[in-house]
Amino acid sequence: MKRKKLGQGYSKWGYIFSLPFVIAFLIFSLYPILYTAVIGFTDLKGLGMTDIHFLADDPFRNFKTILSNATFQTAFKNTVIMWILNFIPQIALALLLAAWFTDKRSTVKGQGVFKVLFYMPNIITAATVAILFKSLFDYPMSPMNDLVMSLGISDKPIQFLISKNVSRAIVIFIQFWMWYGYTMVVLTSGILGISPEIFEAAEVDGANRWQTFWQITIPNIKTILLFTLVTSLIGGLNMFDIPKLFMLGGPDNATTTTSVFIYNQAFSGSYMYNRAAAASMIMFVIIVILSALMFWLMRDKDEEKVQRQIRQQQKAYKARQKELQREAKAAAVAASSSVTDGKEEA
């Protein structure tokens, strides 16, 4: 009894210590999400507006307006393209570096220094990175222009940042450069979580490094890969700081992402809070659908097959139990009726 009371006394502290997070989440996360969802169905726009009316005639008017907006369509296309083109080399290089750092057959000297250098871009603020790359590709004087002219590629300075493709490519490279180190650290931790005995058994069986990587490492970090993919998807579709700080979405909306579009709708002169909220909820729904699709595509099919077999066996067992119960009941009824018949004959 004392132990039970002691356990109950300690358990309340877990709830008490979790209260600050719960309160902060309700105030700063859940409430803004719900409020954003609500004002997407209103006519809220302009500074100082106090009278908010729901769109009774057409509740989804803001959503239809956003989906038919050419700038939003361009921004969504830019967002998807820039995320895919930076994520593919990012995950490839991160996997390569993670496998290199965790390979027991070859010891890399100075691993700590390399890991710090690779991870360092992730801890630099986006504003600093934007200023850095703006200076690198500026016109007419910049390190890139000096390099181009010194190599004889051009005899005059080039305006790199007025080209849509060049500007988009620079943003893609910045996103890749800033996040591959973080992805590498996450994948490295996942590989280190695999039992060393599995790698030792593969080495004894004669598997080379390439076979070990594809047949052992990749299947055993599928959960970590799913986490990386989903978090990258969420971050990529919410890409804002670099496109906004580096190019302000230009030139000609070439680097405008959906987050930049939402910011411009809400705060850059138009103050169309209702349309910004509608665009935010559209992106929220898209992210939820794509995340669910990734969870479904990367599910453990073998585990799902085993669980399905277990459910079938349980179902068959229950059906058999019911059948036995019916047979036992029928036998009991038959025995009871035979006893009754015997009494009547007597």
Phi, psi and omega in degrees: 000318179296318179297320180296314178297322179296318178296319178295324179293322180286326185297330182294333181292330175298317178292322181295315181290336178276348182301316180304318178294315182299315180296315179296321179295317180296321184279314190260351180237300185293315180298313177300323179296313180294320180294321177297318179298323182290312185288350173293342180256016183240183177253028184293116177198152179089150179286141175076011180285125182250333180269110181250129181238137175284148181278087185290325183291321180212089185301332184262022182299316181297321181292320177295320180297318181293315183295332179267359181284126183295322180295320178295319178298318177295317180297319179294318178297316178300317182298313181295315181297313183292326178291312182298315184288341175263336182283321182300306177293332179296311182289327180295310180293321179296319177296318179298313181292320179296318178294324180293315183288336183257004180286120182283343184280340178223123181270123178272121180285139179071036181302319182300318180295316180298317181297319178296316181295319180290327182276340186305319180303334182288336182265356176280136182293151182298324180297319179295316179297318179298316179295320180300308183287332174297319178290324181295325185247020183290168180230138003268348184248122178196159177303321180293321178292322176297319180293316181297318182286324179290330178276355178080013179291325179214147180266001178216159182300147180251136176272085184299319192277005174264355178269130180298312184295319180294316180298316179295321180295322179294317178298318178299315180296320180298314179298318177297313184296325183283334191246350181292330178293319177297315179299321178299317181296317180297315180292323177299316179297324178294318180293322179293341178280351178283140181299128179299335181298329179294316179293321179295319178295320178295321179293320179296323180284356176091015179288135176278179185295321181295317178293320178298320181295313185278327185267340183240306186296306184300310180299329183276350176245025181299322179295318178294321177296321177296317177300314180297317181295315182291316179294324176293322177299313181297314179293321182292318179285348174255019183303124184221308195297309182294310178301324182284314184282329185277310186236000183056027180086353183267184355280140178053047177062020182292330180244017177285122176257173180297324178292321176295320177299315180297318179298317180295323179294322187271325192232350185262058173095323184277327179053043178271075184298325181295317179289323177297319178294320179297317178297321179297317181290326176298315179294324178299314180295318179298316180296318179298315181296314181293322178296316178298321178296320179293320176299321181289318182291325184260018178293157179281100184293325179295316179295321178296322178295318178297316180297323178296318178296320179297317179296320178296319178295318179296320179296317178295322179296316179295319178297319178296320179297319179295320179297317178296322178295319178296319179295319179295321179293318179296320178295321179294320178295317179297317180295321180295318180293323178294323177295319179296317178298321180295320179295321180294320180294324179292000000 
